[in-house]
Amino acid sequence: MKKIDQQMTDQTVSISPEFLGIREVSQHLGVSNSTLYSLVEEQRIPHYRIGRLIRFKRSEIDAWMEGNKKDCIAPEKMARKVLEPVQKHKIDIDRLVPLTH
């Protein structure tokens, strides 16, 4: 009986198509189980607790991932953004201070 219980524990058993367990979500996100447990502990990922069990709703995990998306910025655009405050308009000193001959 112990061997069968161990096999059931080692397998990724889907609770329902909508809800996922730790292993399924860690595989889906490509993170370790321990990373996922840390995110749960820090309340940084949407989850459900049923006693000691932790479950995740597939649609909420996908939405959470989209919310954590970081857009890439082209290097040229980033350079312009960084240099913008440094670049000042050129001032024509001759127009400000008229020459007197």
C-alpha positions as CSV (number, residue, x, y, z in Angstrom):
1,M,0.0,0.0,0.0
2,K,2.9,2.4,0.8
3,K,4.3,1.9,-2.7
4,I,1.0,2.9,-4.3
5,D,0.6,5.9,-2.1
6,Q,4.2,7.0,-3.0
7,Q,3.4,6.6,-6.7
8,M,0.3,8.7,-6.3
9,T,2.3,11.4,-4.5
10,D,5.0,11.4,-7.1
11,Q,2.6,11.9,-10.0
12,T,1.2,15.2,-11.0
13,V,-2.5,14.7,-10.4
14,S,-4.8,17.3,-11.8
15,I,-7.6,18.2,-9.4
16,S,-9.7,19.8,-12.1
17,P,-8.8,21.6,-15.3
18,E,-9.4,24.9,-13.5
19,F,-7.4,24.3,-10.3
20,L,-3.7,23.3,-10.2
21,G,-1.4,22.0,-7.5
22,I,2.1,23.1,-6.6
23,R,3.9,20.9,-9.0
24,E,1.7,21.8,-11.9
25,V,2.1,25.5,-11.4
26,S,5.8,25.2,-10.8
27,Q,6.1,23.3,-14.1
28,H,3.8,25.8,-15.9
29,L,5.8,28.8,-14.7
30,G,9.2,27.1,-15.0
31,V,10.1,27.8,-11.3
32,S,11.1,25.4,-8.5
33,N,8.6,24.2,-5.9
34,S,10.5,26.1,-3.2
35,T,10.3,29.4,-5.2
36,L,6.6,28.8,-5.6
37,Y,6.2,28.1,-1.8
38,S,8.1,31.3,-1.1
39,L,5.7,33.3,-3.4
40,V,2.7,31.8,-1.5
41,E,4.2,32.5,1.9
42,E,4.9,36.1,0.9
43,Q,1.3,36.5,-0.5
44,R,2.8,37.5,-3.9
45,I,0.9,35.0,-6.0
46,P,-2.9,34.3,-6.0
47,H,-3.7,31.0,-4.3
48,Y,-6.2,29.1,-2.2
49,R,-5.6,27.1,1.0
50,I,-7.7,24.1,2.0
51,G,-6.2,23.1,5.3
52,R,-2.5,22.5,4.4
53,L,-3.2,22.1,0.7
54,I,-2.4,24.9,-1.7
55,R,-4.3,25.3,-4.9
56,F,-4.1,27.7,-7.8
57,K,-6.7,28.8,-10.3
58,R,-5.3,28.5,-13.8
59,S,-6.9,31.7,-15.1
60,E,-5.6,33.7,-12.0
61,I,-2.1,32.4,-12.5
62,D,-2.1,33.4,-16.2
63,A,-3.5,36.8,-15.3
64,W,-0.9,37.2,-12.6
65,M,1.9,36.4,-15.1
66,E,0.5,39.0,-17.5
67,G,0.5,41.5,-14.7
68,N,4.2,40.8,-14.0
69,K,5.1,41.4,-17.7
70,K,8.0,43.9,-18.2
71,D,8.2,45.5,-21.7
72,C,11.5,45.7,-23.4
73,I,12.7,49.1,-24.5
74,A,15.0,49.5,-27.5
75,P,18.5,50.7,-26.5
76,E,18.2,53.8,-28.6
77,K,15.0,54.8,-26.9
78,M,16.4,54.2,-23.5
79,A,19.5,56.3,-24.3
80,R,17.3,59.2,-25.4
81,K,15.3,58.9,-22.3
82,V,18.4,58.9,-20.1
83,L,20.1,61.7,-21.9
84,E,17.0,64.0,-22.2
85,P,17.5,65.8,-18.9
86,V,21.2,66.3,-19.6
87,Q,20.7,67.8,-23.0
88,K,19.7,71.4,-22.8
89,H,18.7,73.8,-25.4
90,K,21.6,75.7,-26.8
91,I,21.4,79.4,-25.8
92,D,22.6,82.0,-28.3
93,I,24.5,84.3,-26.0
94,D,24.8,86.9,-28.7
95,R,21.1,87.4,-28.7
96,L,20.9,87.7,-24.9
97,V,23.8,90.1,-24.5
98,P,23.9,92.6,-27.4
99,L,27.4,93.7,-28.4
100,T,28.1,97.3,-28.0
101,H,30.7,98.7,-30.3
